[in-house]
Amino acid sequence: MLAKLSKRSAVRPSVRRCAATGAVGLAILGSGLTATGRTDPGPGRFHDQKIEWAACDTPDLPKDLQCGTVTVPLDYADPGAGTLELALARYRASGDPRGSVLLNFGGPGGSGVLGLAHGRKDFLGLTEDYDVVSFDPRGVGRSSPVSCGTDATGQALEATDGEEMADPRDTLRRLREVAAECAEHSGPVLEHIGTVDVARDLDVMRHALGDKKLNYLGFSYGTRIGAVYAAEFPGKVGRMALDGVDTLTEPLAEQGLAGARGQQTALENFLTWCTGELACPFGQDARSAREQVVDLVHSLDENPVPTDFGYEFTGQDLAGAIGQGLYAREMWPLLQRALAQLIEDGDTRGVESLATGGMTQPVPRRADDPLVDPDEVPLDNLPAALMAVNCADDPDRPSADRVTRDLARLRTAYEEASPVFGPYRLAQVVLCHGRPRGTDFIRERVKDVDTPKMLLVGTRGDPATPYRWTVETAERLGPSAVVLDNRAEGHTGYGASECVHRAIDDFLLYGSLPRSGSSCGSEEDGRL
């Protein structure tokens, strides 16, 4: 049972299914757009705009990265009710492009602009034929970022702590207060942040880029966006590749359990590797190392460590940092060093950087400008957006009586799934209490899509999106889905497996697809 958490931990985001990391420091200048001036009150009036691309004037981003914006309606059911500005970035094609390929790196809550900037080398092959474009989805990054304030996440974690659940109805009251805090800090975009709206934004971007069809590469949560787009605009799908495939049907409670189990397995694999290294801060016994990690999380929850920025680093912050470091095997040495710094020197900087995806400066408020300055993106934007999107996409809203009845059972199940990651995963699930009911579009209508063939990649040892989700989603989408089985570890395959990378690039560039059911093995013997 965890001790009560410090409320100040609320400003420290933990990452769920985000394939990209980056650092704050983005400046987008000269990124206006032009439109034809048509007065059509419907969403069609947004289709005539043209993006004005300009250099991203900052030393932290690649010199060849260009930035721009696109305008979308706040509410597609009432397009005249207001607009949002979305931040975009692109690498230009090396020759004459056949069009664009749009990328989403996951989350929900991940910045596509930063993901593209810092993943530059992975996508240069696609610039043989395409302008490679990504974006900050509505509510994320510079695109009207949502926030729950400095206390909300900490309050939710406290409310779901075992000691606090002696009175479950008080827990629900506190969660409703958290939902109200999120609404107050986020503004009107919070009511229009779900994946159905993001997919419609994608189609506005497709028009603004001048593409007849959408060519798309989505990672993790980005696969959910692609699947929803395919259901909403089947006639506009070009070449679509989905890597680290998300579920379309499982309730949030089941998603959270699957994620906790997957991260626990990834942690155990990491510790087996770590204890084989002399530099492992937990020694050379894997069983003892697992116990030490649990003790370390509990210890930091009991006694958070002050940081240079005035907040306290808790055990839940550490769980988020470890989870981020487990997404790819290539990050394991970085995670090992960060944990050694913490254990041996009390230095939180390494684990802080992992927990925040590179963000280190807390920001106290959300800007109201159409496109938010980079230093005004709230530090809790990632978890706030993650919760807002997941709740908007999930139609299940159990009654207060049902939640009260099930809360203790759920807590036990989550802690059994992972004593390290379970509590935070449970908090993410119950945070939907007090929010409006989500859409049933994804669960009911995203199926049997009538599109060209699309490539779905699932990784067997993925800690965030289990391989079975790839199989289930492929069956749901129907004959259009072609599955590539990546027999490896880590979250998504494109950045880690040459075999997967080649298969996706060959499909996007040349239209060639592997036979459904083909596999990529280890890097030593993996072949299509």
Secondary structure, 3 states (H helix, E strand, C coil): CCCCCCHHHHHCCCCCEECCCCCCCCCCCCCCEECCCCCCCCHHHHHHCEECCEECCCCCCCCCEEEEEEEEECCCCCHHHCEEEEEEEEECCCCCCCEEEEEECEECCCCHHHHHHHCHHHHHHHHHCEEEEEECCCCECCECCCCCCCCHHHHHHHHCCHHHHHCHHHHHHHHHHHHHHHHHHHCHHHHHCCHHHHHHHHHHHHHHHCCCCEEEEEECHHHHHHHHHHHHCHHHEEEEEEECCCCCCCCHHHHHHHHHHHHHHHHHHHHHHHCCCCCCCCCCCHHHHHHHHHHHHHHHHHCCEECCCCCEECHHHHHHHHHHHCCCHHHHHHHHHHHHHHHHHCCCHHHHHHHCCCCCCCCCCCCCCCCCCHHHCCCCHHHHHHHHHHHHHCCCCCCHHHHHHHHHHHHHHHHHHCCCCHHHHHHHHHCCCCCCCCCCHHHHHCCCCCCCCEEEEEEEECCCCCHHHHHHHHHHHCCCEEEEEEEEECCCCCCCCHHHHHHHHHHHHHCCCCCCCEEECCCCCCCC
